[in-house]
Amino acid sequence: MSEQALFQLKNINQIFYTGKKAYPALENISLSVDQGEFVALVGPAGCGKSTLLRIVTGLQKATSGSVLYRHRELVGINSNATIVFQTFALFPWLTVQENVEVALKRHGLPPNLRSTRAIRFLDMVGLDGFETAYPRELSGGMRQKVGFARAMALEPELLCLDEPFTSLDALSANALRNELLEIWQSGKISTRAILLVTHNIEEAVFLADRIIVMDKQPGKIVADLRVGLSHPRNPKQQDFIAVVDRVYATLAGQTQSEQQELGRAPGEPGGKLRALPNISINSLNGLLEYLDTSSSPKNDIYRLEPELKIDSEQLLLLTEAAELLGFATIAQGDISLTPLGETFAEAGILARKEIFSSRIKRLPMIKWLMAQLDTADQHQLALGVVQSALELEFPPEEAEQQLKIAITWGRYSELLAYDDNQEMLFLEASGPLN
């Protein structure tokens, strides 16, 4: 552990329980962050980024492993750290200044110091003159600035940011990123390190010194990348783009053998159960059509984000779906259509349904679901029965989402039918309308 290390995670594991069922959320996480570092955590939804943030701040105790803060074991809440969340979390009945002061009051500061410090940090984030305003009078960007001022007024050594720009429009988010960077680099705050959770890859490259890339099922660190660019950073410059490309390549991975890609079915021993990516089929069609009309057989994944006007998280889910269905291959951050993908992109509506149907029949999750229906009485099952079975593999919320995705894909391909009034799932040939 470096002498400059502010905190260190050692072999962190997090398991959540629903009844007697265990769901691993984080697996063997080890990470050290030095003083003076701005570190970003990126990875797919459900990889445990926010859970890790809560463990670092002591808001949640890990199932096993240890958190060291300034070389000492962390016990309870870390009083030297604070979090800015995605939602503004302001009290609507308090003024801007009172919203900042309420956090200082909880930390025992006397009224005169609370007022002075609140005004100083509101001025620092550009809200001088709005001290007596109420949250309803502010724009989204200004409300989040209050959140930043409230967090920084506590003068934390470690500032944790949990997707703080996600709920803002693009212009407000960009302005607030620049202002945060200016405050951090000015040395006017006592913060010694910043830990940011984000799904926005360009945001991570724009702000951070290091990018920790995570994967899910369960959450684990797969790469620790140093950005190596001086500030200010220009997203249009080639060295910036090269880092974005490297992060995308790490997240997207590389197409493996079919057995590795497909994984196992629910209830089967060994191997990894591949979750179905939560995507819109229309968006997938649009991605494949775009790639089919591209002048190049290979497309940098990072370039698709601005061209398709979708965020990086959704883009990676779409590329994952294209890969899973055999419509595309991924290597070194590039995506290429397979001959089947080209055929699908150029096919008509009914032909696409037939191709999609043949492809999802290969997926262990869909094969398992159809087998359950095939052996059930009248080839039908209550939704709750299927979800309960999936909860042996996934946490309840994710099991519900996986079932919704499977139903949507099955209905599109005319393999499954669903009656929402009865909450009953059918094989298409025995559906309620046949």
N, C-alpha and C positions, 0 to 999 in steps of 0.2 A: 504493500500500500504506500503510495506516494506521500511524502511529508506535506504536500500541498493538497492532499485529498480532503474535500469537505465532507463527503459521505461515501460509504461503500456498502454495496449489497453483496452478501455471501450466500450462495446456494439457496436462494429464495424459492420456496414452493408455496403455492396457494391452492387449496382445495375447498370447494364449496359443497355443501351438503343439502339435499332435499330429502327429508326423511333419513333413510339409511343409505341412499344413493350418493356416491361421491362423484364430483365433476372437477377434474383438474383444470385450473385456470392458468397457472403459471408453473413452469418447470425449470428448476435449476438455473435461476437467474443470478448472475454475478456481474456487478457493474461498479465502477469507481468514477466519481466526478470530482475534478480538482477545482480549487478556488480559481476564479477568473474565467471558468468555462461556461459557455452557452451550449447546452446539449438538447437535441430533439429526439423524441421517440416517435417512430413512424411504423405503421404496420396495418394490416387489415382489421376491420371491425371485429371485435371479439377476441383480439390477441392479448388483452389484459393490460393495455397501456395505462388506462385510468386507474385500474387496480394497483398497478405498480406505483403510481403517483401517491395513492392513499397510504401505501405501505411505507414509502419514503418519509412521508410527513407524520407517520404514527397514527393516522386516522383509522388504520386497519392493521391488525396484527397478522403477519404471515403464518401459515400453518407450520412451516419450518424454515430454518435459515436465520440469518441475523442481519441487522441493519446497524452499521457503525457510523456515528456522526462525530466528526473530529476525533476519530480513533477510539471512541467510547461507544459501548453498546447502547442503542436507543431503547429507552423504556417509556412507554406511553406516548403522549402527543409530543411532537417535536416543536418546542416553543420558538425555535429559531427558523421555522419554515412557515410559509403560508401559501394558499392556492387561490388562483383566479379561475373561476369556472366559466363554462360556455354561456350559461344564462347569467343575466345581470345580477340577479339576487339582491335587488335594492328594496328597501322598505318604502312603499309609495307614500306613506304618511309623514315621512321625514324629508327634510331638505337635503340637498347635495352635501352640505357641510356636516349635517347631523348623521347622514349615512356613513361618512368617513369616521366621525367621532365615536359612533356606537361601537366600532371594533376596538378603538383605543380605550374606551371606558371599560370594556370587558377585560382589558389587560392592566387595569388599575391606574391609568394615568389620571392625574388631577385635571379639573376642568380647564384651567388656564393653559396647560401644556397641550391638552387635546385640541383646543381651538387653534393654537399657534401651529401645531404640526399639521392639522387638517388643511388649513389655508395654504401652508407651504407646499404640500403635495398636490393640492388641487391646482395651484399655480404651475407646478412642474408639468402637469399633464395638459395644460392649456385651458383650464376651466376657471381661471380667475374671473370674477364677475358673475359666476353662476352659483355662488355659495348658497344663496337663499332660494334658488329654484328647486322645484320638485321634479322627481324623475319623469313624470308625464310631460313636462315641458321640454325634455331633451330628446335628441335623436338617438338611434340605437348606438351609434359610435360614441356619442357623448356619455351615454349611460354606462357603456363598458369602460370608458375612461375613469368614471367614478369608481368602478370596481378595481381598476389598476391603482388609483390613488389610495383607496382604502387598504389594499394589500401592501403597498409600498410604505404607507404611513406607519405600519407596524415595524418597519425597518428590519425585515427578515434577512438573515444571511442567505437563505435559500428561497428563491421565488419559483413556485411551480405554476405552470400555466396549462390548464386542461382545455384544449381547443378554444381559446378565448376569442378567436376571430370568426368562428364558424357562423354565428348568427348575424353577422354584419354583411351589408352589401359590399361588393368588390372594392369600390372606391374608399369606403370608410375603413375596411379592413387593411387596405394598403397603407393608408395614412397612419393608422394606429400602429402598424408594424414599424414604420419608419420612426415614429415618435418613441416607441419602446426602445428601439435600437439606439436612438440618440441619448435617451436617459441612461441606458445601461453603459454606454461608452463614455459618458461624461464623467462618471465616477461620483456623481452627486448623491447616490444612494448607497446604503450600507450593504446592499445585496452582494454576495460573493460568488454566487452561481445561479444560473437559470436552467430549469428543466421544463421543456415544452413538450406537450403531447399534441400531435397534429396528424391529420391524414393528408394534408396538403404538402406535396413533395417540394414544390417550388418555394413554399413558405419556409420549410425546414432548411433548404439550401441558402435562402436569402438571409436567415437569421443566425443559424447555428454554427458552432465550431466543429462539432461532432454530430453524426447522425447514427442513432442506434436503430437498426432495422429488426423488427420482430415478426414472427410468424405465429399462427394459431393452432389450436387443437393438439396440445395445450400451448399457451403463450410461451415463447422462447426467443432468445436473442440469436439471430442468424448472421448478423454483421455489425461491425463497429467501424464506421467510415469517417475519416477526417476530411473536412471540406477543403481546407487549405487555400482559401481565397481571402484576400484582404477586403475590408470594407472601405467605401460603399461598393456593393455588388450590383452588377447590371444583369438582369435576367436575359438580356438579348446577346450578351457576349458569349463567345464560344466556350471559354473555360467554365462559365456558370452552367451552360447547357450540358457540357460533358459530365458535370457532377450530377445533374438531374437525371441524365441518361443512366449513369451508374447506379443510382438509387432505384430507378425503375427496373433496371435489369436484375437487381438483387431481389426486389419484391416479386417481380413476375416469374423469376426462376427460369427453368429450361424444361421443355417438354421431355417427359420421361417415357419409359415403356408403358404400354397400355395397362398392364397389370398394376404398375405403380400409380398411374394417373387415375384409374377407376377406383382403386381401394377395395374395401370389403363391404359386404351388406350388413345391415343391423343384425345384431345377434351372433354374427360369425366371430370365431376367435382369431386373434392375431391381426396384424396389419392395421392400417389407418382407415377409418370410416370417412369418406370424402363427403363433406357437406355440399349441398347444391348451392351455387352462387345466386344471391338474391338480385336478379336482373329482370328488366322488362324484355319480353321477347321481341317487341317492336324495336327496341334499342339495339338488341343483338342483330336483328335484320339490317338495321341502319349501318352498324359497324361493318358487317360483312359486305354490304353493297359499296360502302366507301372504299374498303380495301380492294374490292374487285375492280373498281374504276381507277385505282391508283396507277401512276405511271411506272412504279417500281414494284417488283415482287416482294420486297422487304420494306417494312415501315417501322421507323423508330416509334416505340410506344409513347414516349414522352411528347412527341410532336402531335399526337392525336388529340391530346387534351384541349389545347386551344382551338384546333381545327374543328373538333366535334362539339366544342363548348360544353364539356362535362368535366366534373372534378376528378381528381386522380383516383379516389377510392372507387367510384363507379366505373371508371375506365378499366381499372385492374380487375374488377368483377366481371366485366364484359369480356375481356381478353381471356380470363380464366374459363368462362362458359364456352367461348369459341374453341379453346384448347380441349376442354373436357369432352365436347361433342365431336371432336375430330375435324372441325372446320378450319382450324389454324394450328400452326406450331409456333413456339416461342423459343428464341435463343439469343442470348447476349443483348437483351433489351429490344429485340426486333420481333415483329409478328409477321407471319407469312401465311397466306391462304393455302390450304391443301386443295387438291383437285376437287374433293367433295365440297369444300367451302366455296369454291368458284361455282360449282354446279348449283349449290343452294342459293347463292347470291343472284344467279341469273334465272332461277326457276320462277314459275308462277305461284299463285297462292296455294293451290291444292297440292302441287308437287312439293312445295316447301313443307307442308304438313306431313306428307308421306316420308320425306327425308328426316324430318325432325323426329317423327315417331320411331323410325328404324334406329335412330341414334340413341334416343333416351331408353329404349328397351335394353341397351347394353349396360346402363348405369345400375350398379348394385342397389341403390336406394329405390329406384323405380321397379326393378325386377323383384325386389323384396315386397314392395307394396302390392304389386299385381299378383304375386304368389299368395299373399295373405287374403286378397279378395277372391282369388280363384278357389281357395279351399273353404271359404266362408259360406254359410247358409245363404242361398239365393245370390251369391257373389256380391254381398254388400256388408259393410261394416259401419258402425257408428264412428263419427269423427273422434270422439273421446277415447275409444278403444285403441285406435291407431296412434293417437297422440301419446297415450299412456305407454305404448310399446316403444315409441321413439324416445320417451323420457328415460328409458334405461340407457340411452346413449348420449342424449343431449340434456342440458338444463331445460326446464319447462318452457321458458320463453323462446329459446332457440328451437326446441322440438316443434312448437306451434308454428314458427316461421318456416321450418323445413317442410312441414306438412302442407302449408299453404303454397309453397313453391312447387312441390310435387304435384299437387292438385292442378295448379295453373298449367304446368307443362303437360300433364296428362290430358287435361281438357282440350288444350290447343292441338295436341296430336291425336285427339279423338280416341284415346285409350281408356280414359276414365270419365265418369260422370259424377256430378255432385249435386245433391239436393240441400240447399241452404236452410230451408224451412225445417226439414227433419234432421239436418246435420248428419246426413248419411252419404257414404261414398260407395260408388258402384263401378264395376267394370262396364265399359261403354256398351257392350252388347246386351247387358242386363239392366241398363240404366232406367230411371223412373219414367222417361219419356218414350221408351221403346215398347 
